[in-house]
Amino acid sequence: MLQNIFSLIIETIASVLGGVLLLRFWIQAVRVRPPQQLAQFIFTLSDWAVKPLRRLLPGVGGYDWASLICAVLVAVACILLELGVRSAFNASLIFSLSALLFFQWVFYGLIALLIIEAIFSWVNPNAPLAPFVRALNEPLLRPLRRIIPLIGSVDLSPLAALILLRVVHQLVIYLISIVA
């Protein structure tokens, strides 16, 4: 029982930190400026990890590689801690579970952004965070909007993006399970 409680605490902390690091990477990749309070939260929570790594791994091509690598390292640390509690160290298991956790953060984060945008469009399209979330989703939705026409005034590209993300997620899980 204590192992499950410890795992829950570790997974929660790692998921929040990993999600913030991935959001920091994505914000800089799509070149969108977050609202001040959100930016302060993101940078305050992640600067301790990103700034030292940035000395070794500077941003190249407009991408904040230090934030992305930090997210990967958080996933590996999370898996190492959980396996350490269970005394189940195995290099291939650590690699596959860390990769699985990292990709789950990526996919679930993208899915959450799409759902948040859909909620904003139904409830309050002029909400202060709506343009920020829309800008984060634009790289995913732009190619789909070229293919999927509006039906009346309904944009089905977020639904198609959700389905495609789920399909890719299942493929990634399958490929990681083969490697392990």
C-alpha positions, 0 to 999 in steps of 0.5 A, spaced: 500 500 500 505 504 501 508 503 494 502 505 491 501 511 495 509 513 493 507 511 486 501 516 486 505 522 489 511 521 484 507 520 478 503 526 480 509 531 481 512 528 475 506 529 471 505 536 473 513 538 472 513 534 465 507 537 463 510 544 464 516 543 461 513 540 455 508 546 455 514 551 455 517 547 449 511 548 445 510 555 447 517 557 444 516 552 438 509 555 436 512 562 438 506 564 442 506 569 448 502 566 454 499 570 459 503 573 464 500 569 470 501 563 466 508 565 464 510 566 471 507 559 473 511 556 468 518 559 468 518 559 476 516 551 476 521 549 471 527 554 471 531 550 476 531 545 471 532 548 464 537 554 466 543 549 468 541 544 462 541 550 457 548 552 458 550 545 455 544 545 450 542 551 447 536 552 443 537 551 436 532 552 430 527 556 435 526 550 439 528 550 447 531 543 447 533 544 454 526 544 456 524 538 452 530 534 454 528 536 462 521 533 460 525 526 458 529 526 464 523 527 469 520 521 465 526 517 466 527 519 474 519 518 475 520 511 472 527 510 476 524 512 483 518 507 482 522 501 480 527 503 485 521 502 490 519 495 487 526 493 486 525 492 479 531 495 475 532 493 468 535 497 463 530 495 457 524 496 462 526 503 464 527 505 457 520 503 455 517 505 461 520 512 460 518 513 453 511 510 454 510 516 460 513 521 456 509 520 450 503 519 454 504 526 457 505 529 450 499 526 447 495 527 453 497 534 453 495 535 446 488 532 447 487 536 453 489 543 449 484 541 444 478 539 449 480 546 452 479 550 445 473 546 444 470 548 451 472 555 450 469 555 443 462 553 446 462 557 453 466 563 452 470 564 445 473 571 448 476 568 454 482 571 456 486 564 455 482 562 448 487 566 443 493 563 447 490 556 447 488 557 439 495 559 438 498 552 441 493 548 437 494 551 430 500 547 428 496 541 429 489 543 426 492 547 420 493 541 416 487 538 417 483 544 416 486 544 409 483 537 408 476 537 412 471 543 410 467 546 415 460 543 415 455 549 416 459 553 421 462 547 425 469 545 424 470 538 425 478 538 425 479 538 432 475 532 432 479 529 427 485 531 431 483 527 437 482 521 433 489 521 429 492 523 436 489 517 439 491 512 433 498 515 433 498 514 441 496 507 440 501 506 435 507 508 439 504 504 445 505 498 440 512 500 438 514 501 445 511 494 447 515 491 441 522 494 443 521 492 450 
